[in-house]
Amino acid sequence: MRREVLTWSDVDKLIDYLAPQIHGRFDSMVIITRGGIIPGGMLAEALNITYILTASVRFPADFPGLQSPQQAKYAIPDFIQFPDDSLLDGRRVLVVDDVWTTGRNSVTVANRIDAAGGNPETCVLHYKPASSLYPGYTPTYYAAVTDAYIIYPWELDRGPEVLGVWN
C-alpha cells in the first residue's frame, strides 16, 4: 500500500480547505479519539465551536476472530467513553475523526448521537471510499479522497530516543 507522510503545513491546508465547506452553526463537536483529537481541535478553533466532547470506540472485529466484512460491519462496539445522551439531545453535532477508512467509527458514533436525539454530521480529513464498509454513504465533510496509508505529523515517532532525551 502506498504511504503518504503529511507535514503540519499539509494539515493546515486540509483544514483551510475543509472549514469553508462546513455550513451553519454547530452546537457541539464530538471528537473521536485518538485520531480526531488534533484535527478536531483545529476545526473547533476555526469554526468557533466551544462545546467539545469525546468518544472512544473499540470493535471486537479489530481483534483476531471476526474476519469477514459483514461481521466487521455489524460488530457490536464497545464504547470506552461516550457523552451522556443529555449532552447531545437537540444539538447539531459535528463528529470529527482523522480518516474514514472503513467508516465504522464515524458511522457508529453518528448513529449513537442520532439515537440520543442529536443531529450528527461527520467530518474527516481523508476519505477512503475503496475500503469503506458503507458503499454510497460518505462523510458529510472531507478534505481529500485517497487510497494511501496516511501518516499524520502527530503520528511520527517522537519517543525519547528520537528527541535526544536518552543519549
N, C-alpha and C positions, 0 to 999 in steps of 0.2 A: 504494500500500500504506500502510496506517495505521502510524504510527510511535509508539512509546511510549518516553519518556525516563525512566529509573529514577533514583532517588536512592539514596544509601547506606542510608538508612532503609528503602527498599523492598527492597533486597538483604538487609538484616538480617532483615526479616520473612519473606522467602523461605527463608533459611537456617533460621530458627526454625521454620518450617512443615515444612521438609524433614527436618531432623535426627531428629525423633522417628519418622519413617516407617522409618528405616534400622535394621533389627533385626540383632542379633548383632554379633560382633566381627570386624572385617576385619584381616587380616594386613598388608595394604598398600593403598596408593592409587596409581593411575596417573592423572596429570593430563594431559589433552590440551591442548597448547599451541596458541595463546596464550589462547584464551577461558576455559579451565578453570583457569588459574593462581590467580586470586583466589577464585572460589567453592571450588576445591579446598583452598586454604589455610584458608579459613574453616571448611569442613567437617572438615578434618583436626584443627583445634583443637577444634571442638565434639564430635567423636567420639573424640578422643584417639588418632588414628592417627599414628604417628611414622615409619613406613616409607613415604616418599613418593618416587615415581618419575615421570618424564615421558615422554610420547610425542608426537612431531610427525609428522604425516602430510600428504602432498600428493597430490592426484589429477590425472592428466593431463586429466581431464574438466573441471577447473577452468579450463582454457585453451581458446582457440578450437580448434574441430575436432570434438570429441565433443559432440554436442548432444542426442541422444535420451536419455530417462530410462533406457532399457535399457542404453545404452552407459555412462551415468554410474553406474548401479548396479553394473555389473560391471567398471568400470575398475580396472586394477591399480594399487594405491597405491605411492607412493614413501615409504618410512619414513625420514625425515630423521634421526630419533632414536627409539630404542626400547630398553627394558630387555632385557638378556640373559635368555634363557629360564630360566637357573638362578635368577634373582631372582624368577621368577613361579611356577615349578613347585611344586605342592602348596599354593599360597596362595589364600586368599579375597581377591579384589582388587576394590576399588571404583574404577570408571572414571568420572572426573568431567570434564564439559565445561559450558560456559555454556548452550548451546541445542542442541536436536535439531531441526534444520530438515529436512535430507534424511535424517539419521541415519547417513550414510556414515562419519563419523569415529568415532562411538561403536561402531557395529557392527563396523567394521574392526579397531579396537583390541581390542574384546572377543573377536573371533574369533581374533586372533593370541595373546592371553593364553590362551585356551582351548587352542589348538594347542600352547602351551608347557607345558601341564599345570596351568595356573591355573584358578581358578573365578571368572570375572568377573561383576560386576553393574554395570549402567550407571546413572548419576545425572546429571541436568541441572537447571538452574533452570527453563528453559522448554522445553516440548514443543509442536511444531507438527505435529499429525497430518495436516493437509491437504497439506503439502509433503513428507512422509516418503516415501522410496523403498521402505519396508518396511511395507506395509499389514498391520495385525494384529500388528505387532511394536512394542512400546513400550519406552521406557527403564524399567528396573526401578524407579527412583525419580525423581519430578519434582515440582516445587513448583507449577507453573502450566501451563495449556494456553492457547495464544494463536495468533492468526493475524497479529499485528502484527510489524513490524520493531522489535526491541528494541535500545535503546541503553543500555548499562550505564554507570554513573558512571565507570568506569575507561576508557571509550572516548571520553569527551568530549575535545574539543581542549584539550590542556594544553601547547601549544607555548610557546616563549619569548615570542612576541608577546602571547599571552593572559595569561601570568603577569607581564607588565610588565618582563621582564628586558631586552628590547630596546625602548627608548623612542625 
